[in-house]
């Protein structure tokens, strides 16, 4: 129990590490990089100038979110007869979990801001293709997770009051991710992506706080 509480607290801190690391990385990257225009993934690209900072913040947030989802949230949402919620697995696979972790290892070949990074050049390598595939998988998991979590919460004491807000958060996340699609290639692409990913990351916090309350 003590280890699970420690992991839960670390997961809350990790969301802040991701957000602060991304903000700082975007501010200091330079060399043509514009946080309002360019993606977070570019901060960890092979040609990025401060990739270590980005990879650490992404990796820490990703691995702790995955560990929390599978080792803490999954048993916390288990029913009395042992049925598990697929929602916890989807949190592990989400943009806050698997995508953050995969971005730290499966890096883009170049930054959009690089003069030589034209067309699809950033996705030439196998690891860049895995990067893109991971984002798609995580995006789908992120869209579905809140609704499955809400459905399970309605059946569990201690979670019922979070069911409604979690469902609402799901619709907001869907809308935010849709905006990232429509703003792709524009001057606000980076801002839209940051809003969506920061929102997803922050949505992990109420889950962790509730676990702490129930186990306190």
N, C-alpha and C positions, 0 to 999 in steps of 0.2 A: 504493500500500500504506500509506503514511504517513497519507494522508487517511482511509482506511478504518479504521485503528487509532484515529485521533482521533475519528471518528464513533462507533466502538464504545465508547470510554471515555466520551464525552459521553452516550451512551444509558444507560449504567449510572448516571451521575450524575443523569440526567433522571428515573429512577424514584424516586430519593430526593427530587428537587425536587417531584414529584407528591405523594408521601406527606407530606412535611413541609408543603408548601403547603396540603394538604387539612386536616391536623391544626391548623395555625395558623389557617387560615380559619375552621374550625369553632369554634375557641376564642374568636375575637374577633368573630364575626358578630353575636351578640346579637340584640336586638329580637325575642325569642321563638324564635329558632333554637336547636334542640337537636340536637347532633351525634349523639346516640344514637337520635333519632327521625327526623330529617330527612335527605334525600338530599344527596349531594355536589353534584349538579346545581343545587340551590337556591342554592349559594354563588356561582354565576355568573349567576343569574336577573337580569332587568331591574331588579327591586326590591331586589337584594342590596346590602348596605352596604359590602362590600369585594370587589366583583366583579372588580376589576383583578387582585388577588392570585390569585384562583381561576382566572381566564382565562389568566394568564401561566403558572401551574404546569401547568394542563391542556394548554395549547397547546405549551409547550416539551416536555413529556413525549410528547405525541402526535406532533408533527412529527419528533422525533428517533427515536422508535420506528419510525415508518413508513419513514424514511430508512434506518435500520439494517436493517430487514427486507428492503427492496427492493435496496439497494445493497451490503450486506455479507452478510447471512444467505443471501439467494437464491443468489448465486454460490458461497458456501461449501458449500451443500448440493447443488450441481449434480453430477451423475454424470459419469464420464469420457466418456460418449457424448453429453453435453450436455443430458440430461433434467433439468428443474428440479422442485423440490418445491413443490406447491401450498401446503404448510404455511407457507412463508415469506410468500406472499401473504396467507394468513389471519392471520398475525401482524400484518401491516400493517393489516388490516381489523379487528383485535381491539379489545377494550375498552381495552387499553393504548395502541393506536395510533389508529385512526380515531375511536373514540368520544371519547377525550380531546380530540383536535383539534377534532372537530365541536362538542363542548360549549363550547369557547371562542368559537365563532362563532354557532352556532344555539342561542340562549338561551331558557330558559323565560320566560314572561311575568310570573310572580310566584313568590314562595316559598310553600311550604306553610304556613309560619308566619304569613303575612300574613292579617289578618282578612278582607280582600276576596277572597282566593284560595280560592274555594269550588269544590267539585266538580272539573270539568275546565278551570277557568279558566286554569290555567298552560299549557294546550296550545291556546289559541284561535288564535294566530297561525301563519303558515306556517312560520316558523323554529322554533317550538316543536314543530310536527308533524314537521319534519325531524329535530329533536333526538330525538324518540321513535323515529322510523324508524331513525335511525343506531344507537341503542342496541340495537334488535332485531337489525339486521344484524351489529353487532359481537359481540353475545352469541352468535349462531349460529357466527360465525367463531371465537370464543374456545373454544367447546366442541369444535369439530372439529380445530382447529390442533394440539393436542398429539399426537393420534393419528396424523395425517399426518406430523408431524415425527418421531415415534418410528419409524414405518415406514421413512422415508428414512434415519434414523440407523443403523438395523440394517445398511444396505448400504454404509456409508462408513467407511473407516479414520479413526480419530480421533474418531468420534462414537458408536461402538457402545455404549460404556459408559454413555452418556446416554440410550439408547433406553428402557431399563426405567424409570428415574426420571421421564422425560418422560411416559411412559404413565401412571404412577401419579399424577403431577401432574395429568394430564387428568381422572382420576376425582375427585380432590380438588376441582378447579375446578368440575366438574359439580355435585358435592354442595354446594359453597359457593354457587353461583348458585341452586340449588334452594332453599336456605335463604332467600335474599333474596326469592324468590317467596312462600314460606309466611309470612314475617314482614312482608310488605307491609301497611302501615296499622297496625302495632303500635308499641309503645314502643321496640322494638329494631331497627326497620327500618334506621335509619342505621348502626348498628353492624354489622349483617349485610352491608349493602352495602359498607361500608368494608373489612371483612375480605375479602370476595370480590375487590374491585377492587385492594386492596393485594397480595393473593396473586397475581393475574394479573400485576400490574406487576413483582413480585419474580421471577416465573418467566421474565421476559425476561433477567434478570441472568446466570443460568448459560449461556444461549446466547451472550451477549456475551463472557463470560469464556472460554468454549471457543474462540471465534474468536480472541481475543487469544493464547491458548496455541498455537493452530495456526499463527498468523502471526508469533509472537514470534521 
